[in-house]
C-alpha cells in the first residue's frame, strides 16, 4: 500500500506515482526504503503493464544494495519483463 494508498495491480494510472516512490519523491527519508519495497511489489504484480517502471527498478536494484531491496526489485523486474539483470 504505497503512501498508505491502496493501489490495485490493474490500476495502470498509478504507475507514475509508483515510479516517483521508487525515486523517493515526496517520502520522508526514514520511510524511503519501505516505500520503495512496497512500490516494487505493486509494480511487479502489474506485470508487463508496468514496463515503464523497469529502468527505475533497475537503478534501485543497482544502487541500493541491501538484500531486501534487491529481492523486491529483482522479483518485480522478473514479473514485468522476465529480466533480472
Secondary structure, 3 states (H helix, E strand, C coil): CHHHCCCCCCCHHHHHHHHHHHHCCCCCHHHHHHHHHHHHHHHHHHHHHHHHHHHHHHHHHHHCCCHHHHHHHHHHHHHHHCCCC
